[in-house]
Amino acid sequence: MSAPPAGIPEADWLATPASIRSLILAQQQEIQALRQENDELRSQLTALASELAQLRERIGRSSRNSSKPPSSDGPGFKPPERRKGSGRKRGGQLGHPGSGPELLPFERVDEVVEHHPDACRRCGTLLAGEDPDPLRHQVIEIPPITPLVIEHRLHRLVCPCCSTSICATLPADVEASPYGPRLSALVGLLGSVFPLSFSKTQALLDQLLGVEISRGAIAKVRERLSAVLAEPMAQALEAARQQPVAYVDETGAPTGNADGNNPSGKRGWQWVMVTAAVTVFLQGLSRSTAAAIELLGSTFGGIVVSDRFSAYNHLPIQQRQLCWAHLIRDLTAIAERPGASAEFGAELLGLQQQLFYHGHRYKHGTIDWHGLQQSCRPIRQAFEARLQQVVELGYQRGERTPWAKTVRTAQQILQLADGLWTFLETPGFEPTNNAAERALRQSVIQRKISHGVQSRQGAICRSRLLTVTTTLRQQGRDVWQFLEQAWIAHHRGGVMPSLLPDPESAAQSTAC
């Protein structure tokens, strides 16, 4: 005889008819099976709810709450609300003096055409004389452009005494290449400052200058220009490693295997280091600590402003400033999650806004350095305490819910918490690496146009051109002139121009 079910005395169970007992046991088994099925369904529902939350968060990722670029935001993306306008129409307002095209100085005028009125419009009397202060109207036009072609003829003569054949040689100041320094510099300029594709560069040179050049010749010219820039590039990299502050970042840079140096088909990465003096780019196949050391050098002693990427973890935390712009996106993602995450995220964003408020007060001179430190000390304590509270609440191991992601993010931030506040201990730099992200935009544009480079030499050429053009624009110098002077110095001899700024301009320049 079977044992009585839980909660039924044995005497009562024995007194129950056998048919009823069988029915009760069957119902008990069915209840047990339903309970087990219910537990399984609850588990599946929890897993599906977690997966749904992850998918919603993934779909909702944008440039505001992740590292995605603004160009990836879809058409349905709603940007943050901007401040309300003044209600006035766009453009110049009533009473605005306006600014038309300025007249060029007389030294730059190539031709003057005088216009005199013939007769009085009222009575018809003939007029003569000169207006000492006539109205001036200038028309700027581009003359037809034709390339200057110089043909060098090397004559071969036979010695009348010994019958030796002697051929003349090109002078040292004559290019061995069929393309001169200024044209070669322009080809480099059209692939860097103006990121044109090979076909568009070819078309522009043909239609605008009347220069027919093949794509292969364009590649050869840029390859030679890359060799020309090796010395200024090395000098700039060494100077950047001596700067007190460096803003660094990296982005994908597809690299082909045309030369056999990328047989495994690695993606390739473009690294950048922005300093007050120069901006340096390096492209390689790795996004690792070794690649970061290759950029910064093994003895870099300044402060590195970056995101929380682990490649920079080899640096002492005292030398790091974590980017608050990246952190704001992480906090925004937390605030947009359901449940307790939203509350914690909103509080952390509120503390961040207080921090930046005092930072703006310091920039505008309403508080001094000591006042900034005093104002931000309680914000730092509250910020770290809130993160610690999130971590202490914890999550179950293996859990993949939105809350678990929030806890993991809080743990990652706390591990590098001291690196959030370096800008409050050392004045003179920004707590974001926006300068590096702005510098990388040119590389991203080139990547979208050309889909990367096909060889290691192409990667080196692109990095050197980006270094030269970005640094010179940062210093307000003429890129085309620099490339031409560097080409002449390399191929004909002379002093190679430097990417380092003059001491006076270097003292006034800033990285941001």
VENURUR-V275740 format. One record per pair of residues at least 24 apart in sequence whose ideal C-beta (glycine too) atoms are under 10 Angstrom apart, sorted by the first residue. I is the first residue (numbers start at 1). GAP is how many residues later the second one is. Records with the same first field share a line. If there is no record, write none. Layout:
# VENURUR-V275740
I=GAP / GAP
This chain:
# VENURUR-V275740
5=26
46=353 / 355
47=353 / 354
49=289 / 352 / 353
50=349 / 350 / 351 / 352 / 353 / 354
51=349 / 350
53=284 / 285 / 286 / 288 / 347 / 348 / 349 / 350 / 352
54=346 / 347 / 348 / 351
56=280 / 281 / 282 / 346
57=276 / 279 / 280 / 281 / 345 / 348
60=273 / 276 / 277
61=268 / 272 / 275
62=267 / 270 / 271 / 274
63=266
64=264 / 265 / 268 / 269 / 272
65=263 / 264 / 265 / 266 / 267 / 268 / 269 / 270 / 271 / 272 / 280
66=260 / 263 / 264 / 266 / 267
67=240 / 242 / 258 / 259 / 262 / 263 / 370
68=261
69=182 / 368 / 371 / 372 / 375
71=370 / 373 / 374 / 377
80=252
101=37 / 39
102=36
103=33 / 34 / 35
104=32 / 34 / 36
106=30
108=30 / 32
109=27 / 29
110=31 / 33
111=28
112=24 / 26
113=24 / 26
142=66
144=66
145=63 / 64 / 65 / 66
146=63 / 64 / 65
147=32 / 33 / 36 / 58 / 62 / 63 / 64 / 65
148=32 / 34 / 35
149=29 / 31 / 61 / 62
150=24 / 25 / 30
171=321
172=319 / 320 / 321
173=315 / 318 / 319 / 320
174=317 / 318
175=312 / 313 / 316 / 317
176=315
177=40 / 43 / 44 / 47 / 310 / 314
178=35 / 39 / 43
179=26 / 32 / 34 / 38 / 39 / 41 / 42 / 45 / 308
180=304 / 307 / 308
181=47 / 302 / 303 / 304 / 305 / 306 / 307 / 308 / 309 / 310 / 311
182=298 / 299 / 301 / 302 / 305 / 306
183=26 / 28 / 30 / 38 / 301 / 304
184=36 / 37 / 38 / 40 / 41 / 44 / 299 / 300 / 303 / 304 / 307
185=36 / 40 / 43 / 294 / 295 / 296 / 297 / 298 / 299 / 300 / 301 / 302 / 303
186=25 / 35 / 294 / 297 / 298
187=24 / 26 / 30 / 31 / 32 / 33 / 34 / 35 / 37 / 38 / 296
188=30 / 33 / 34 / 36 / 37 / 38 / 40 / 41 / 273 / 276 / 277 / 280 / 281 / 291 / 292 / 295 / 296 / 298 / 299
189=36 / 276 / 279 / 280 / 290 / 291 / 293 / 294 / 295
190=28 / 32
191=27 / 28 / 30 / 31 / 34 / 255 / 258 / 259 / 270 / 271 / 274 / 278
192=30 / 33 / 250 / 254 / 269 / 270 / 272 / 273 / 274 / 275 / 276 / 277 / 278 / 287 / 291
193=249 / 272 / 273 / 275 / 276 / 277 / 279 / 280 / 286 / 287 / 290
194=275
195=247 / 248 / 249 / 250 / 251 / 252 / 253 / 254 / 255 / 270 / 271 / 274
196=250 / 253 / 254
197=249 / 252 / 253 / 254
198=24 / 251 / 252
200=249
219=235 / 236 / 238 / 239 / 242
221=266
222=235 / 236 / 239 / 240 / 242 / 243
223=232 / 234 / 235 / 237 / 238
224=237 / 263 / 266 / 267
225=236 / 239 / 240 / 243 / 258 / 261 / 262 / 265
226=231 / 232 / 233 / 234 / 235 / 236 / 237 / 238 / 239
227=230 / 233 / 234 / 237 / 263 / 264
228=236 / 240 / 255 / 257 / 258 / 259 / 260 / 261 / 262 / 263 / 268
229=231 / 232 / 234 / 235 / 236 / 238 / 239 / 253 / 254 / 257 / 258 / 261 / 267 / 270
230=230 / 234 / 260 / 266
231=255 / 258 / 259 / 265 / 266 / 267 / 268
232=46 / 232 / 235 / 236 / 239 / 250 / 254 / 257 / 258 / 264 / 265 / 266 / 267 / 268
233=45 / 47 / 48 / 49 / 227 / 230 / 231 / 232 / 234 / 235 / 238 / 266
234=230 / 265
235=43 / 261 / 263 / 264 / 265
236=37 / 39 / 41 / 42 / 43 / 44 / 45 / 228 / 231 / 232 / 235 / 262 / 263 / 264
237=36 / 41 / 43 / 44 / 45 / 57 / 58 / 59 / 60 / 230 / 262
238=40 / 42 / 59 / 262
239=36 / 38 / 39 / 41 / 232 / 259 / 260 / 261 / 262 / 267
240=33 / 34 / 35 / 36 / 37 / 38 / 39 / 40 / 55 / 56 / 57 / 60 / 62 / 227 / 231 / 259
241=32 / 34 / 39 / 54 / 55 / 56 / 57 / 58 / 59 / 60 / 61
242=33 / 35 / 55 / 57 / 58 / 59 / 60
243=30 / 31 / 32 / 33 / 34 / 35 / 57 / 58 / 59 / 60 / 268
244=31 / 32 / 57 / 58 / 59 / 182 / 184 / 185
245=29 / 30 / 31 / 57 / 58 / 59 / 60 / 76 / 178 / 181 / 183 / 184 / 185 / 190 / 265 / 266 / 267
246=26 / 27 / 28 / 29 / 30 / 33 / 34 / 49 / 50 / 54 / 56 / 57 / 58 / 59 / 60 / 73 / 183 / 187 / 189 / 190 / 265
247=25 / 26 / 27 / 28 / 29 / 32 / 56 / 57 / 58 / 59 / 74 / 76 / 182 / 183 / 185 / 186 / 187 / 188 / 189 / 190 / 191 / 192 / 264 / 265
248=24 / 25 / 26 / 27 / 32 / 44 / 47 / 48 / 56 / 57 / 58 / 59 / 61 / 63 / 64 / 75 / 185 / 187 / 188 / 191
249=24 / 25 / 56 / 57 / 58 / 60 / 74 / 77 / 184 / 185 / 186 / 187 / 188 / 189 / 190 / 191
250=32 / 33 / 34 / 36 / 37 / 41 / 42 / 45 / 56 / 57 / 59 / 61 / 186 / 190 / 193
251=32 / 36 / 185 / 186 / 189 / 190 / 192 / 193 / 196
252=35 / 191 / 192 / 195 / 200
253=28 / 30 / 31 / 32 / 187 / 190 / 191 / 193 / 194 / 199 / 200 / 206 / 209 / 210
254=193 / 196 / 197 / 198 / 199 / 200 / 205
255=28 / 29 / 30 / 197 / 198 / 199 / 200 / 201 / 203 / 204 / 207
256=195 / 196 / 197 / 198 / 199 / 200 / 202 / 203
257=197 / 198 / 199
258=195 / 196 / 197 / 198 / 199 / 200
259=195 / 196 / 197 / 198 / 199
260=195 / 196
261=24 / 194 / 195 / 196 / 198
262=192 / 193 / 194 / 197
267=185
268=179 / 184 / 185 / 188 / 191
269=42 / 190
270=170 / 172 / 173 / 174 / 176 / 177 / 182 / 189 / 192 / 193 / 196
271=24 / 25 / 40 / 165 / 169 / 172 / 192
272=161 / 163 / 164 / 165 / 166 / 167 / 168 / 170 / 171 / 191 / 194 / 195 / 198
273=24 / 27 / 31 / 33 / 163 / 166 / 194
274=31 / 159 / 160 / 161 / 162 / 163 / 164 / 165 / 166 / 196 / 197 / 200 / 237 / 238
275=27 / 160 / 196 / 199 / 234 / 235 / 236
276=152 / 153 / 159 / 198 / 225 / 230 / 231 / 232 / 233 / 234 / 235 / 236
277=194 / 197 / 198 / 222 / 223 / 224 / 228 / 229 / 232 / 234
278=189 / 190 / 192 / 193 / 194 / 196 / 197 / 220 / 221 / 222 / 223 / 228 / 231 / 233
279=156 / 157 / 159 / 160 / 187 / 188 / 189 / 190 / 191 / 192 / 193 / 194 / 195 / 196 / 220 / 232
280=159 / 183 / 184 / 186 / 187 / 190 / 191 / 219
281=158 / 159 / 161 / 162 / 178 / 181 / 182 / 183 / 184 / 185 / 186 / 187 / 188 / 189 / 190
282=177 / 178 / 181 / 182 / 184 / 185
283=160 / 169 / 170 / 173 / 175 / 176 / 177 / 178 / 179 / 180 / 181 / 183
284=172 / 175 / 176 / 179
285=171 / 174
286=25
287=24
289=24 / 25 / 26
290=24
302=124 / 127
303=116 / 119 / 120 / 122 / 123 / 125 / 126
304=115 / 118 / 129
305=114 / 117 / 118 / 124 / 125 / 126 / 127 / 128 / 129 / 130 / 131 / 206 / 207
306=113 / 127 / 130
307=125 / 126 / 129 / 130
308=101 / 104 / 105 / 107 / 108 / 111 / 112
310=102 / 106
312=104 / 107
313=102 / 103 / 106
315=104
316=102 / 103
317=98 / 99 / 100 / 101 / 102 / 103 / 105
318=100 / 101 / 104 / 107 / 108
319=100 / 103
320=96 / 98 / 99 / 100 / 102
321=98 / 99 / 100 / 101 / 102 / 103 / 104 / 105 / 108 / 109 / 110 / 111 / 112
322=91 / 94 / 95 / 96 / 97 / 98 / 99 / 100 / 101 / 109 / 110 / 111
323=96 / 97 / 107 / 108 / 109 / 110 / 111 / 113 / 114
324=28 / 31 / 32 / 35 / 96 / 99 / 106 / 107 / 108 / 109 / 110
325=105 / 106 / 107 / 108 / 109 / 112
326=106 / 107 / 108 / 111
327=25 / 82 / 86 / 93 / 104 / 105
328=24 / 25 / 28 / 104
330=76 / 79 / 80 / 82 / 83
331=78 / 82
333=69 / 72 / 73 / 76
334=56 / 68 / 69 / 71 / 72 / 75 / 76
335=71
336=66
337=64 / 65 / 66 / 68 / 69
338=63 / 64 / 65
339=62 / 63 / 64 / 67
340=50 / 53 / 62 / 63 / 66
341=49 / 60 / 61 / 62 / 63 / 64 / 65 / 66 / 68
342=60 / 64
344=42 / 43 / 45 / 46 / 49 / 59 / 62 / 63 / 66
345=45 / 61 / 64
347=35 / 36 / 39 / 42
348=34 / 35 / 38 / 39 / 42 / 62 / 65
350=29 / 32 / 33 / 36
351=27 / 28 / 29 / 30 / 31 / 32 / 33 / 35
352=27 / 31
353=26
354=24 / 25 / 28 / 29
355=24 / 25 / 28 / 65 / 66 / 69 / 76
356=75
358=66
359=64 / 65 / 71 / 72
362=62 / 65
363=67
369=55 / 58
372=51 / 52 / 55
373=48 / 51 / 52 / 54
375=49
376=45 / 47 / 48
377=44 / 47
379=42 / 45
380=37 / 40 / 41 / 44
383=30 / 34 / 37 / 38
384=29 / 30 / 33 / 34 / 36 / 37
386=24
387=24 / 25 / 26 / 27 / 30
388=26 / 29
390=24
428=82 / 83
429=81 / 82 / 83
430=80 / 81 / 82
432=80
433=78 / 79
434=78
435=39 / 75 / 76 / 77
436=75 / 76
438=32 / 74
439=27 / 28 / 31 / 32 / 35 / 72
440=26 / 30
442=24 / 27 / 28 / 31
443=27
467=32
468=29 / 31
471=28 / 29 / 30
472=25 / 27 / 29
474=25 / 27 / 35 / 36 / 37
475=24 / 25 / 26 / 27 / 30 / 31 / 34
476=25 / 29 / 33
477=24 / 25 / 28
